């Protein structure tokens, strides 16, 4: 995907689909379409481009539209979220269109959404909020900058892990409380209420712009709809995962991040993510001149970051769960 961590050069293998045909939709909200089967069942939403440079979600939702997928029961919503950022995507400078003003995936608390602050992303979040609140189950499709191993982000409560197990892919399932600098859409409201039936998953399909990332996004979307019996089995078999795509899953609970203390952090190794470091005290990097060490045995390196700044997370530490 890139040549090194200091001077990354990205290979953009995916093409951003033209989503202009989906702008009008049928909900009164641009780029949001809901299809009602007329039969009892859940309201399932497939969400794309929460981050504008993560093309795989747009590819998956575009695929569902082009196959004229309609629910056998309940309702199906196909949603393009941060469309302003998505429309700014430039393959010659692909990291620049993650968002316009702020991270769309850090604003999902009632206090922020109902507050006086404004931005491109907040305006859009307020527009789509009614649909998010109507959905019973959400699959939010993402990709990552440097971690090639796909991840299912199942959130902080048991029901998220159980839904991830039903989906059955990818191999690694991460249980975490999100980010200190804001709340993700998948963690909004009843999605993390253990007493609610509502549930959400965020799938990281691999590295941005890799061909296989787009392929996994499509398989994940069809698989998610299939486990709710929303689509015909022949469609799920044609475009969803095969049995060989459903691995024995590894569940990892994030214990916390390492927050950088200086302006001069560097890794000891070129970590890509999901490495399991056997011994407590293994040096993973240097924060200035201070060694940064793993806090416990069999520590999982979850989503290491590039171009880390003081006060930001370099990596999150995780423990393997017996689940």
Secondary structure as UniProt FT lines:
FT   HELIX           20..22
FT   TURN            30..31
FT   STRAND          32..36
FT   STRAND          43..48
FT   TURN            52..53
FT   HELIX           55..66
FT   TURN            67..68
FT   STRAND          75..80
FT   HELIX           83..87
FT   HELIX           91..97
FT   HELIX           104..106
FT   HELIX           110..113
FT   HELIX           120..134
FT   STRAND          137..144
FT   STRAND          151..153
FT   HELIX           158..167
FT   STRAND          172..175
FT   TURN            180..181
FT   STRAND          182..183
FT   HELIX           185..187
FT   HELIX           189..192
FT   TURN            194..195
FT   STRAND          199..207
FT   TURN            208..209
FT   HELIX           211..227
FT   TURN            228..229
FT   HELIX           233..239
FT   HELIX           243..245
FT   STRAND          250..259
FT   STRAND          265..267
FT   STRAND          276..277
FT   TURN            280..281
FT   STRAND          283..287
FT   TURN            288..289
FT   STRAND          290..293
FT   STRAND          299..302
FT   TURN            310..311
FT   STRAND          313..321
//
